[in-house]
Amino acid sequence: MSDIEQAKSFLSMAERDYRALCGMNDPEVFSDEIFGFHIQQAVEKALKAWLCVLGAPFPKTHDLDELGALLEEADQKIADSFSSLLEFTDFAVAFRYEAFPDLEGDIDRRGCIDGVARLLQHVRRILAQTDL
């Protein structure tokens, strides 16, 4: 699979996680760890799509900080509106398979959904530029 095809595949998966997030606004129905897991998944796949567009290699990882650092190494700027999303790495594994500690404060679900939407839009723009 080419880097561009791989990018499209990752972006499609990230968009599915984003659509799930949009339906998880009620913390009484969807716990923070489930909501946070889908944020982490959407962001991970979007960052991997971005790296694929660049042709930049990346390891099999759930670590959003590591993926963000790889983008920085490729001279890509992680906008302030995306950097807060990198804090959701722990939701990939730790909070899914270990006792979930109380978070300090509630997750700003609307803000996270909006942040993921901006990230996806950014990656879509980058991908569209390669199709020109």
N, C-alpha and C positions, 0 to 999 in steps of 0.2 A: 504494500500500500504506500502510495506517495505521501510526502509530508502534508500536502494540501488535503488529500483525501482523509488522512488521519486527523488533521485539524478540523475538518468538517464533521467527522464522526464524534470527536471529543465535544465540539460545540453543540451538536445535537443532543448528546447525553446531558450536558450542562443545562441546556434549555428545558429538558424534562425535569431535572431537579428543581429548576427555577419555578416551573409551573406548579410543582408540588408545594413549594414554599408559599406561593400565592394563596393556596388553600389552607394554610396552617396558621392563620392569624390568631386563633383562639387558644391561649395557653391552657385552658381547662380541658381541651380536647387533645392537643398535641403538646407533649412535654418539651421543655427546653432542649433536652438531649436529642430528641427526634428532630426538632426544628433546626438545631445547630448542626446536626449531622448532614442535613440536606443543604445547608449553607456551605459547609465544608466541601461536600461533594460537587456542588455547582461551581464553586471557586476553583477547586483542584482541576476539574475538567476544562474550565475556561482558560486557566493559566497554561495547561498542557497544550490546548489548542493554539494559544498564542505562541508558545515555544515551537510548535510544529510549523506554523506559518514561517517562522524565522529559520527553520531548519536546524534549530538548536537541540542538541541531545539532552535528555533528562533521565534520571533514574526512576525506577518504580518506587514511588514514595507518595505518602499522604501529607507530607510536611509542606504546608503552604509557604512558610518562611523560606524554605530551601528553593521552592519553585520561583518565588519572588526574587531571590538572590540570583538565580540563573537568568532571569529576565534582565535584572540590573547589569549583570555581566555582559549581556548581549546589547547593552546600551539602550535598554528600554526603561522608561520611567514608570514606576508604579505610582499612579496619582494618589494624592491624599485620600480621595474618595474610595480607593481600592485597598489601601494599606490596612485599614481597620478590619477588613475581611480576612486578612492573614492570621488573625488571632483565633480562628476557629479550628486550627489544626487538631487540638485535643478531642474535638468531637468526632474525628474519624475513627479513633480506636479507643482511647482511654475512657471517654464518657459512654461509649457503647458497651464496653465489656467489664467495667468496674463500677463500683458503687458511685453514684452520681452525687458529688458534694453540692451543697447549695451554692449557687452563683452569688457573687456580690452584685446585687441589683438585677433587675430583669433585663432580658435581651430586648433591645429596641427592634421589634420584629419589622415594623414598617420601614425603619431606616436600613435594616439589613436587606430586605427585599429590594428596596430602591438601589442600594449599593450593588447588589448582584445584577440587577437590570442594567445599571450603567457599565459594569464590567463586561457583560455579554454584548452590549451595544458596541463597546470599544473593540472587542475582539471581532465582532461581525464586520466592522469597518475595515479593520486590518486585513481580514480574509477577503473582503470584497475588492480591495486594492490589488490583490494578487491575481484576481480573475480578469483584470483589465487587459 
